């Protein structure tokens, strides 16, 4: 299944898996904006240190931060829909 994906797609797939495995989305939903921002920063730093996306994929930390926030917001909103 993943053989057809290019390295950048695989990287972002691994980011999604990491965020989903590390986060309790019901808790994330309850956080205020300042706490959410700190949590996003924590996850972003963990991903950057573990994967070196600038060096390996030419992906900036800002891009990772936006992706992490998008994943968190999307999954948290899915909880509301249920």
C-alpha positions as CSV (number, residue, x, y, z in Angstrom):
1,X,0.0,0.0,0.0
2,X,2.7,2.5,1.0
3,X,5.0,1.5,-1.9
4,X,3.3,4.0,-4.2
5,X,3.8,6.9,-1.9
6,X,6.8,9.2,-2.4
7,X,9.1,9.9,0.6
8,X,7.4,13.1,1.6
9,X,4.0,11.5,1.6
10,X,5.5,8.7,3.7
11,X,7.0,11.2,6.1
12,X,3.6,13.0,6.6
13,X,1.9,9.7,7.0
14,X,4.4,8.9,9.8
15,X,3.7,12.3,11.4
16,X,-0.1,11.6,11.4
17,X,0.6,8.2,13.0
18,X,2.8,9.8,15.6
19,X,0.3,12.5,16.5
20,X,-2.5,10.0,16.7
21,X,-0.6,7.6,18.9
22,X,0.7,10.3,21.2
23,X,-2.5,12.3,21.8
24,X,-5.7,11.7,23.8
25,X,-8.0,13.8,21.7
26,X,-10.7,14.2,24.3
27,X,-8.0,15.8,26.5
28,X,-6.8,18.0,23.6
29,X,-10.4,19.2,23.1
30,X,-10.6,20.4,26.7
31,X,-7.3,22.5,26.5
32,X,-7.4,26.3,26.3
33,X,-5.7,27.9,23.3
34,X,-2.4,28.6,25.1
35,X,-2.1,25.0,26.3
36,X,-2.9,23.7,22.8
37,X,-0.2,26.0,21.3
38,X,2.3,24.6,23.8
39,X,1.2,21.0,23.0
40,X,1.6,21.6,19.3
41,X,5.1,23.0,19.9
42,X,6.0,20.0,22.0
43,X,4.9,17.6,19.3
44,X,6.6,19.6,16.6
45,X,9.9,19.7,18.4
46,X,9.7,15.9,19.1
47,X,9.1,15.2,15.4
48,X,11.8,17.6,14.2
49,X,14.4,16.1,16.6
50,X,13.5,12.5,15.6
51,X,13.3,13.0,11.8
52,X,15.3,16.1,10.8
53,X,12.8,17.1,8.1
54,X,14.7,20.2,6.9
55,X,17.8,18.1,6.2
56,X,16.0,15.0,4.9
57,X,13.0,16.4,3.1
58,X,13.5,20.2,2.9
59,X,10.4,20.7,5.1
60,X,10.4,23.6,7.5
61,X,9.5,23.5,11.2
62,X,6.7,25.9,10.4
63,X,5.2,23.3,8.0
64,X,5.5,20.6,10.6
65,X,3.8,22.8,13.2
66,X,0.9,23.6,10.8
67,X,0.5,19.9,9.9
68,X,0.5,18.9,13.6
69,X,-2.1,21.5,14.5
70,X,-4.2,20.5,11.5
71,X,-4.1,16.8,12.5
72,X,-5.0,17.7,16.1
73,X,-7.9,20.0,15.2
74,X,-9.3,17.5,12.6
75,X,-9.2,14.6,15.0
76,X,-10.7,16.6,17.9
77,X,-13.5,17.8,15.7
78,X,-14.3,14.3,14.7
79,X,-14.9,13.6,18.4
80,X,-17.5,16.3,18.5
81,X,-19.3,14.8,15.5
82,X,-19.7,11.4,17.2
